[in-house]
Amino acid sequence: MKPPQTIRDVQRLNGKIAALSRFVSKSAEKCLPFFKILRDPKGFSWSDDCQAAFDKLKEYLASPPLISKPKDGEDLYLYLAATSGAVSAVLVREEEKVQRPVYYVSKALNDAEGRYPEVEKFAYALIISARKLRPYFQAHTIKVLTDKPLKQVLAKPDTSGRLIKWSVELGEYDVKFESRPAIKSQVLTNFFGDNTPTECMEENPSESEKGIWKLSVDGSSCFTGSGAGLVLTSPYGWTLEYALRFKFKATNNEAEWEALIAGLTIAKHLEVQRIEASSDSQLVVGLENGEYESREELMTKYLAHFQGMKSAFEVLRIVKVPRAENIRADQLSKLATAEELEKNQTVLVDYLERPKISQAEVMDIDDLQEPNWMTPFVIWLRDGILPEDPMEARKLVYRANRFQFRDGVLYKRSFSFPWLRCLNPSEADYALREVHEGICGNHTGGRTFSHKLLRQGYYWPTMHQDAINLVRKCDKCQRNANISRSPSQPLTSITAPWPFAQWGMDFVGPLPMATGQRKFLIVAVDYFTKWVEAELLATITEKNTESFVWKSIICRFGVPRTTITDNGKQFDCQAFRDFCREWRIEHRLALVAYPQSNGQAEVINREIISGLKKLLEDSKGRWTEELASVLWAYRTTPRTTTGESPYSLCFGTEVVIPVEVGVQSPRVVHFTEDNNEEGPRSILDLVEELRDKAVIRVAAYQERVSRYYNKRVSPRPLRQGDLVLRNSAVADPTGTRGKLAPAWEGPYKIKRVLRRGTFKLETLGGREIARAWNAEHLRKYYQ
């Protein structure tokens, strides 16, 4: 293979390398000189570095490593490496105590990625591996073998920025972190050969200095605020820099103590055991080693707090350094007090709400609580103890990948937010009630309620259902709930067994004043034939109602079996009940504020009003003269439900209307007196068949209407003994309680079920409520 001579040859070479990247260890790092040439295609120059990289690549490809195929269910191991220009990883499997490579991953870093802190570069190498090797990560447990504190950095609850996104992305895989053992495989020796940053380490460190972390701290206090700068350096040379801003006033000495305590707290979270802290504050170092005596109460508290932290470390030394040797920490402390701190994107920035010594001591009472859903996770993450059942243990280990136990608190990794604090049942109940009905609560619905809790940073497994249950049982939410417009019960059709057996009655008015001071209209309609009777009235009285039933119904069509009316006083009175009882007429009252239960009469009222409007125009007082025409038009028009006109169902034939006289119809032309007597008699013999066909059409029509209506039904099952709320707009139709009154009132108890969707109610004291109520105006009450 010859060296490239043109920019086109370099592009072909990079394409070949990309195809072989799986088999090439740290391919991006080996090919960095080639990538740099492509950044300036016009100024092609094959330098000595390019030739050296080309020769090394040919030498490597002359004896490439053998790639191994993993088996189902076995654990795979991932090694990471990072340099200033590239990150790399190798996925290996262990076979007979020999580690064999499965896949190599490598990526060149751009300018921004090259400025990542070293620990973030290793985390970036892990996330690149997870993206490129997604099938392997999904099918196997991946053990990341590294000497960097990736687990602590990714699991830290207050981690911000890109580390949060990477932590959430890794949450779907079974990834474990273990310390990197001694390298025995030649393949891994080549992989790690040139990765260690030796320039940051001593050439011959003494045995006592091995594994010592370095912490440089400095505090600053000025008129713009107070802050601290921290520089934490690992034994392997990578550094972690923090700018910490205080949201409280602090003197310079207090800032120095806060800086030292904050640095040791971070080291404790990273599980550092051996650390040496350096500070340029003579007071802090002197108080720690006993050279100075504390005379101020605050300094005594800071010293006591520091002494309490010593037990978390095997080795903890505090040394005094000149300010010139603590420049970086001093710069970070100055940055923390600058007004442009929020705009800084190069160092980790955090805020301290209050002094460490002012934080109240909290007793850990988790062990005193009864076992709850968090107990298995806490026992596993804190003590490493799994359930005895193998299936439960495996399930727990898989689910625990999304949880972390830090400082006695269990956290769950979220897909939308950094970390969610896990709550036990008592804490969850308090959080629910405080957010729902506390000072800032507005009684939100269940779904919005649970989302609000998530956004506040809380979690427990049943939070959505618990939120729904709390909202359902909240008295204020129930009394002020929206009134549903969808039907709660399937449609119940009303049918009549024979003509003129069942009549619906209602009043229309008041209408414009007519002659004789008549302004009301009483209307009755037969449910079978749809025949309509109406009478003009000046006043609505019980006597007028009885007279209308006697003259217009009983005397003309016989005694009906049933009459259906609304709850008006002219119908629901003792005199009319006695009249119906005398003639053995069953009197049914429609449900309260539910006109659908007397729908036939309501439809006729609408038809009459519509017909009068079209005929009267401006002469509204002539409605009494036009009423007969409207009724005649209705009686002679075929109805959709029966397919016949009310007149034909009553008399067996269609009536002769005026148009048949003006333009003679066939039956008018061929009319003879001889056939006039015989024809009507035969028609009367066939009228029963006509009515039977009408019954079939009515049943088919009602079935179609029911099918359409029932699609919109939202069932709200109610049973005898249930507590319900009543629609206050129906119970108080005058609206005397005002706009701010609750939409529902009660609760009441269902005394008995009259029929589907119809109930009799009683108060909690046992007093029966007059009249029946439909489920449309009731709402189940939860306690």
Buried (B, 14 or more C-beta within 10 A) or exposed (E): EEEBEEBEBBBEBBEEBEEBBBBBBBBBBBBBBBBBBEEEEEEBEBEEEBEEBBEEBEEBBEEEBEEBEBEEEEEBBBBBBBBEBBBBBBBBBBEEEEBBBBBBBBBBBEEEBBEBBBBBBBBBBBBBBBEBBEEBBEBBBBBBBBEBBBBBBBBBBEBEEEBBEBBBBBBBBBBBBEEBEEBEBEBBEBBBEEBEEEEBEEEEEEEEEEBBBBBBBBBBBEEEBBBBBBBBBBBBEBBBBBBBBBEEEBEEBBBBBBBBBBBBBBBBBBEBBBBBBBBBBEBBBBBBEEEBEBEEEBBBBBBEBBEEBEEBBEEBBBEBBEEEEBBBBBBBBBBBBBEEBEEEEEBBBBEBEEBBBEEEEEEEEBEEEEEBBBBBBBBBBEEEEBBEEEEEBEEBBEEBBBBBBBEEBBBBBBEEBBBBBBBBBEBBEEBBEEBBBEEEBEEBEBEEBBBBBBEEBBBBEEBBEBBBBBBBEBBEBBBBBEEEEEBBBEBEBBEBEEBBBBBBBBBBBEBBEBEEEBBBBBBBBBBBBBBBBBBBBEEBBBEBBBBBBEEBBBEEBEEBBBBBBBBBEBBBBEEBEEBBEEEEBEBEBBBBBBEBBBBBBBEBBEBBBEBBEEBBEEEEEBBBEBBEEBBBEBBBEBBEBBBBBBBBBBBBBBEEBEEBEEEEBEEEEEEEEEEEEEBEEEBEEEBEEBBEEBBEBBEEBBEEEBEEEEEEEEEBEBEEEBBBBBBBBBBEEEEEEEEEBBBBBBBBBBBEBEEEBBBBBBEEEEEEBEBBBBBBBBBBBBE
